[in-house]
Amino acid sequence: MASPLTVASGSRHNDINTFQQLSLLHQSPRLESSKSVGQLKQFHAFIIKTGSPQHQTQILYDKIISLSRGNEIENLSLQNPQVYLYNFIIQCLSNANPLEAIALYREMLIKGLLPNAYTLPYVLKACWQSQSLRVGQQVHAYSMKTALLSNVYVFNTLMRLYAVCGLIKAVHKLFHFRQHPQAQRDLVSWTTLIQAYVKMDYPTEAILSFFDMCQANLRPDGMILVIVLSACSKLGDLSLGTKIHRYITDNHFNLSPDVFIHNALIDMYLKCGNIPSARKVFDEMPVKNVVSWNSMIAGLTHRGQFKEALDIFRRMQGSGLKPDDFTLVCVLNSCANIGWLELGKWVHTYLDKNHINTDGFIGNALVDMYAKCGRIDQAFGVFRSMKCRDVYSYTAMIVGLAIHGKAWKALDIFSEMSQVGIEPDEVTFVGVLSACSHAGLVEEGCKHFLDMSRVYNLQPQTEHYGCMVDLFGRAGLIREALDLIKSMPLVPDAFVWGALLGACKIHAKVELAEIVMENLVRFEPEGDGAYILMTNIYSSKNRWKEALKLRKKMKERKVKKTPGCSLVEVYGEFYEFRKGDKSHPKTLEIYKLLDEIMHQSKNHGYIL
């Protein structure tokens, strides 16, 4: 029988322990309502010092995970750690510190704790966040050994890991894995498969998988429909995209609140060349976000409908939505292509007022816009003001200077690239060779052409050969131009033959021009350029019979001459005029004014 002292002592100890647990239970509401990590750390220290019931510990870790960032829970002291506690912390760390989450997973195995179906998805998530493919493959092996691969969540996250790491064959093999027939492939499984196909540029396989999913009686959600429409965009298959649109309509998907599906439809129709359908979807959207407007503006710009793109941008301004960087780059691109300097300057002012950094794509677009709108000095000013210049910045500046005939300045900028450690690309050399061609710098052009392969390891393409043919042709070196064409490792295209035909016109080489034209027509049978140029060559040598015969051949082959076109901006409105155009409502007044200008010009001796 224990002594009264021992009994009393043990009784007193039990009373203290019971008091501490009651105290913790009393604090549970405070623990659950804690809103700062500091308070939780005090509870944590108290639990470590005194011990606590299991449910108290679980409440604590739940709260810490809900309030903490990964780096705040890495050093938690786990008292008698259980699998669920590891799961909680791995879950939190899988985003904030994936490598630490993987380390905890390894610690579990070392301590003999068996990861379960709640552990593996977050470990796999940590693997794809940190690109730890080898660890992910080890988890894959563990999941097969323990039959956890039959769990749909483990299965889906493993597919996601291989997709993120670009292993499309592994994704396909896993999806069609038959060793675990009890594993259910849900909508997430199909979405992961289809998304992986699209991401890895297998749009056809993505579409076929979508059809297989529909045959499996699974109803797609908005996300998978967006992915499938993007696959149609990549394929450029309008018929298929239209069928998907009809499927969405026929199956009564509620499109009203889903701006993402609308945006995907707009993108698909524009990339497939169906502008009216894209505009119809756009105009019928009950709600538009910035991406909706950007899709229309970028799509029209890509299709060469620059004026229409800028009209959409004006409507966007009226809607009250602020343009983002992507919007402004597209607008500047459209301004550059139609020469709308005033709107381009407005964008520049908008950037300054809103303190938007003009480095990167926006700065490059500004340089290109000013150069193409004839303001090369302002383009150069923007270029020099950019704190971070890349190869695109230098290329835009070099091409702009080449257009304006400032060849030596363009070559100086090119030399600067090597000094700052920026490697030129193929487009840069097109600008450099064009600058040499327009200035007649044959020796410099030949040097830079040879440097492409021997210094920069870039293989000249047909565009570069075309520039060299133009360079030789303008300088009267027709024989050298022909020799270069014969030595080309590539098949000469319309760009190369067109450059040589232009040289024949400059130097009146009629017989050679006839041979060149035959080659050019093979590449562009419906193009009018070769016919017009050859007709002018015949006319310049008074060979009217051949010129007339060529015009007759144009009619027989139904080759239509593209009419000349001019664009005039008046108070922010653009007016397009073609040769002989009488479509403008004020045609009579316009021609009357032109006649008066011609009359006055003759009277003052400007026209003989």
Rosetta blueprint (number, residue, H / E / L):
1 M L
2 A L
3 S L
4 P H
5 L H
6 T H
7 V H
8 A H
9 S H
10 G H
11 S H
12 R H
13 H H
14 N H
15 D H
16 I H
17 N H
18 T H
19 F H
20 Q H
21 Q H
22 L H
23 S H
24 L H
25 L H
26 H H
27 Q H
28 S H
29 P H
30 R H
31 L H
32 E H
33 S H
34 S L
35 K L
36 S L
37 V H
38 G H
39 Q H
40 L H
41 K H
42 Q H
43 F H
44 H H
45 A H
46 F H
47 I H
48 I H
49 K H
50 T H
51 G L
52 S L
53 P L
54 Q H
55 H H
56 Q H
57 T H
58 Q H
59 I H
60 L H
61 Y H
62 D H
63 K H
64 I H
65 I H
66 S H
67 L H
68 S L
69 R L
70 G H
71 N H
72 E H
73 I H
74 E L
75 N L
76 L L
77 S L
78 L L
79 Q L
80 N L
81 P L
82 Q L
83 V H
84 Y H
85 L H
86 Y H
87 N H
88 F H
89 I H
90 I H
91 Q H
92 C H
93 L H
94 S H
95 N H
96 A H
97 N L
98 P H
99 L H
100 E H
101 A H
102 I H
103 A H
104 L H
105 Y H
106 R H
107 E H
108 M H
109 L H
110 I H
111 K L
112 G L
113 L L
114 L L
115 P L
116 N L
117 A L
118 Y L
119 T H
120 L H
121 P H
122 Y H
123 V H
124 L H
125 K H
126 A H
127 C H
128 W H
129 Q H
130 S L
131 Q L
132 S L
133 L H
134 R H
135 V H
136 G H
137 Q H
138 Q H
139 V H
140 H H
141 A H
142 Y H
143 S H
144 M H
145 K H
146 T L
147 A L
148 L H
149 L H
150 S H
151 N L
152 V H
153 Y H
154 V H
155 F H
156 N H
157 T H
158 L H
159 M H
160 R H
161 L H
162 Y H
163 A H
164 V H
165 C L
166 G L
167 L L
168 I H
169 K H
170 A H
171 V H
172 H H
173 K H
174 L H
175 F H
176 H L
177 F L
178 R L
179 Q L
180 H L
181 P L
182 Q L
183 A L
184 Q L
185 R L
186 D L
187 L H
188 V H
189 S H
190 W H
191 T H
192 T H
193 L H
194 I H
195 Q H
196 A H
197 Y H
198 V H
199 K H
200 M L
201 D L
202 Y L
203 P H
204 T H
205 E H
206 A H
207 I H
208 L H
209 S H
210 F H
211 F H
212 D H
213 M H
214 C H
215 Q H
216 A L
217 N L
218 L L
219 R L
220 P L
221 D L
222 G H
223 M H
224 I H
225 L H
226 V H
227 I H
228 V H
229 L H
230 S H
231 A H
232 C H
233 S H
234 K H
235 L H
236 G L
237 D L
238 L H
239 S H
240 L H
241 G H
242 T H
243 K H
244 I H
245 H H
246 R H
247 Y H
248 I H
249 T H
250 D H
251 N L
252 H L
253 F L
254 N L
255 L L
256 S L
257 P L
258 D L
259 V H
260 F H
261 I H
262 H H
263 N H
264 A H
265 L H
266 I H
267 D H
268 M H
269 Y H
270 L H
271 K H
272 C L
273 G L
274 N L
275 I H
276 P H
277 S H
278 A H
279 R H
280 K H
281 V H
282 F H
283 D H
284 E H
285 M L
286 P L
287 V L
288 K L
289 N L
290 V H
291 V H
292 S H
293 W H
294 N H
295 S H
296 M H
297 I H
298 A H
299 G H
300 L H
301 T H
302 H H
303 R L
304 G L
305 Q L
306 F H
307 K H
308 E H
309 A H
310 L H
311 D H
312 I H
313 F H
314 R H
315 R H
316 M H
317 Q H
318 G H
319 S H
320 G L
321 L L
322 K L
323 P L
324 D L
325 D H
326 F H
327 T H
328 L H
329 V H
330 C H
331 V H
332 L H
333 N H
334 S H
335 C H
336 A H
337 N H
338 I H
339 G L
340 W L
341 L H
342 E H
343 L H
344 G H
345 K H
346 W H
347 V H
348 H H
349 T H
350 Y H
351 L H
352 D H
353 K H
354 N L
355 H L
356 I L
357 N L
358 T L
359 D L
360 G H
361 F H
362 I H
363 G H
364 N H
365 A H
366 L H
367 V H
368 D H
369 M H
370 Y H
371 A H
372 K H
373 C L
374 G L
375 R L
376 I H
377 D H
378 Q H
379 A H
380 F H
381 G H
382 V H
383 F H
384 R H
385 S H
386 M L
387 K L
388 C L
389 R L
390 D L
391 V H
392 Y H
393 S H
394 Y H
395 T H
396 A H
397 M H
398 I H
399 V H
400 G H
401 L H
402 A H
403 I H
404 H L
405 G L
406 K L
407 A H
408 W H
409 K H
410 A H
411 L H
412 D H
413 I H
414 F H
415 S H
416 E H
417 M H
418 S H
419 Q H
420 V H
421 G L
422 I L
423 E L
424 P L
425 D L
426 E H
427 V H
428 T H
429 F H
430 V H
431 G H
432 V H
433 L H
434 S H
435 A H
436 C H
437 S H
438 H H
439 A H
440 G L
441 L L
442 V H
443 E H
444 E H
445 G H
446 C H
447 K H
448 H H
449 F H
450 L H
451 D H
452 M H
453 S H
454 R H
455 V L
456 Y L
457 N L
458 L L
459 Q L
460 P L
461 Q L
462 T H
463 E H
464 H H
465 Y H
466 G H
467 C H
468 M H
469 V H
470 D H
471 L H
472 F H
473 G H
474 R H
475 A L
476 G L
477 L L
478 I H
479 R H
480 E H
481 A H
482 L H
483 D H
484 L H
485 I H
486 K H
487 S L
488 M L
489 P L
490 L L
491 V L
492 P L
493 D L
494 A H
495 F H
496 V H
497 W H
498 G H
499 A H
500 L H
501 L H
502 G H
503 A H
504 C H
505 K H
506 I H
507 H L
508 A L
509 K L
510 V H
511 E H
512 L H
513 A H
514 E H
515 I H
516 V H
517 M H
518 E H
519 N H
520 L H
521 V H
522 R H
523 F H
524 E L
525 P L
526 E L
527 G L
528 D L
529 G H
530 A H
531 Y H
532 I H
533 L H
534 M H
535 T H
536 N H
537 I H
538 Y H
539 S H
540 S H
541 K L
542 N L
543 R L
544 W H
545 K H
546 E H
547 A H
548 L H
549 K H
550 L H
551 R H
552 K H
553 K H
554 M H
555 K H
556 E H
557 R L
558 K L
559 V L
560 K L
561 K L
562 T L
563 P L
564 G L
565 C E
566 S E
567 L E
568 V E
569 E E
570 V E
571 Y L
572 G L
573 E E
574 F E
575 Y E
576 E E
577 F E
578 R E
579 K L
580 G L
581 D L
582 K L
583 S L
584 H L
585 P L
586 K L
587 T H
588 L H
589 E H
590 I H
591 Y H
592 K H
593 L H
594 L H
595 D H
596 E H
597 I H
598 M H
599 H H
600 Q H
601 S H
602 K H
603 N H
604 H L
605 G L
606 Y L
607 I L
608 L L
